[in-house]
């Protein structure tokens, strides 16, 4: 499949250009167009992801644990595929490649239902990879893309409980909530990332600035970019003017609380809704807090249980932040942009789970499996 993507890169980019042109006419934002766009570098990234998955151990058949009971029964807990995995996603065609690779490697069939904005790209990528997979012996039908992007097809997939074992939505809040609320198929919530960086009063401010800039600006349209900056009031008057210069130089629009406005007097005031918003663009909300407890309370109230970071030299503050933040990934002195299957060493990811059951954080191969118990006896009956 990796070789086929490389050979067919030109056709994939041409299909993607059709989607991009349609997206521009439709008035898609720069952030969404960035998510949609494919070039040689991004296709190479997809290929690298496939090769990384290829090099990972096959999870199927792994003995998770085994033991012997006093009555002589030998019990093994063994990893097995989930079965048929349905994926409903929006304008990110690389999801097509990652999903196919991870589902096949974990012994699952997959049904993909991408959005209208990326349909030509998805068709070309899925056909390229499916043809390569089938020529290598993968059963026909193990990779399917629903080409009809009407809402009805997504709703039919959500009702296909007899045929689909799990449904994974990947996209914005609207898509995720629609699937969670309407699906009759078990669902894993992924993706929505209202992420925060908290600069604690003991922080190295140079390090803090570098982390904040990376977490906000390196790729603002993705779910692990920060949307709110929390700054300790003890350092706010020193740190905020400096970080403002860096952020505005990178075209970031700032929105601040009242305490922030008293320091940065001519920025826009943050509304209550801004604390809840996943901007997915060069917009950043800023709040001055009284300390680590207020930062934690703010994050747990407004966050989406995705990724949060504290920049600090204080080990007690770091420990408190790690212990009390209820999110899938909690960082100390690092950018939230590392919440990613490839960066975690998983090869790729099927999504970033923000729930707690079965899977949490970047979902690699083990998270696409279940398990069963294999019990060997020698005539035991229960008394």
Secondary structure, 3 states (H helix, E strand, C coil): CHHHHHHCHHHHHHHHHHHHHHHHHHCCCHHHHHHHCCCHHHHHHHHHHHHHHHCCCCCCCCEEEEEECCCCCEEEEEEEECCEEEEEECCCCHHHHHHHHHHHHCCCEEEEECCHHHHHHHHHHHHHHHHHHHHCCCCCCCEEECCCCCHHHHHHHHHCCCCCCEEEEECCHHHHHHHHHHCCCCEECECCCCEEEEECCCCCHHHHHHHHHHHHHCCCCCCCCEEEEEEECCCHHHHHHHHHHHHHHCCCEEEECHHHHHHCCCCEECCHHHHHCCCCCCEEEEEEECCHHHHHHHHHHHCCCCEEEEECCCHHHHHHHHHHCCCCEEEECCCHHHCCCCCCCCCCCCCEECCCCCCCEECCCHHHEEEEEEEECCCCCCC
